[in-house]
Amino acid sequence: MYDLIVRSVAKLEKYCIQEGFKGWDPFDGLNSRLFQQIPIIRGNKLFRLLWIQAFKKSPYNLRKITGVKKDFNSKALGLFLSGYSNLYRKTNEGEYLEKIAFFAD
């Protein structure tokens, strides 16, 4: 069981590094180029709520077709910083210091 967890975490870390630690957020639909280009709906609270829910509930990734780019998420960056700090504290391996500095910046 322990080996499965270690392999899973290593696979997740590899994916996160490949993506540059950027990803999509459940509420990032409001950042779409399509949404930003239509001023009437941008200011409508009900439409904003419906737009967010469409992005969250859709079985398809609407972000690509509406122009939402992957970006950094503050909470995720903080969690990565915390995790790499814990790893460094346990192992004293220098590779973690570079990642700690990246997330701290």
N, C-alpha and C positions, 0 to 999 in steps of 0.2 A: 504494500500500500504506500509506504514512504517513497519508494522508487517512482511510482506512478505520479505522486504529487510533485516530486523534484523534476521529472520529465515535463509535466504539464506547465510548471512555472517557467522552466527553461524555454519551452516552446512559445509561451506567451511573451517572455522577455525578448526573444528573437524577433517576433512579430512587431512588438512595440518599437524596437530599434529600427527595423526596416521602414516603419511608417514615420520615423522621426519623432516619435512620441506625440503625434498629432492624430486626431480622430474627430468623429462627429459627436454632437451633443443632442439630447432629446429636444432641446428648444432652439436649435440652430436654424430651423426652417425660416425664421424671421430674417436671417442673414442672406437669404437667396436673392440672386440678382433679379429674378422674375418678380418676387414680392416687392423689392425696393423700387422697381420701375413703375409700379402702379400706385400712384399717390392716394387714390380714393380708398383702396383697401388697407393701405399702410396705417391710416389713422383710425380705422374702425375696430373697436375693441372686440366685437363679436367675431369679425372675420379673422382677426389675429388669433383668437382662441381656436377657431375652426382650423386655421392653417397649421397651427402647432399640433393639434390633435391628428390631423391628416398625416403629418410627418411621423408622429409617434406610433400610430396604429396601422399604417399601411404595410401590407406584406412586401411591398416593393420599396427599394431605396429611392425616394423622390429627390434626394439631395443632388445626385449627379445630373439629373435632367433639369433641375431648377437652378443650378449654378452655385450650390453651397460647397465651399472648399473645406477640407479638413483643417483643423486649427488646434492650438493648445487649449487645454481645459485647466483652469486654475486649481480645481480640487484634485484632478488627476496628477498634476505636477507636484502638488504638496504630498500626495500619497507616495509617488515615486521617490521624492526627496526623503521622506520618512523611512521608506523601505530600504533604500540604499544606505542611509545613515545607520540603520540597524545592522545591515550586512557588514558594513565597515567596522562597526563597533565589535561585532562577533569575530571577524576574520582578520582585520587590519590589512586587507589587500588593497594595494594602491589603485587598482582599476576602479574601485568604487569612489575614490576621491574625485576623479574626473567627472563622474556622473553627478555626484553631490554638488560640485561647483556649477555644472550645467543647470541643474534644477534650481539652485539657489539664485542664479542670475535671472 
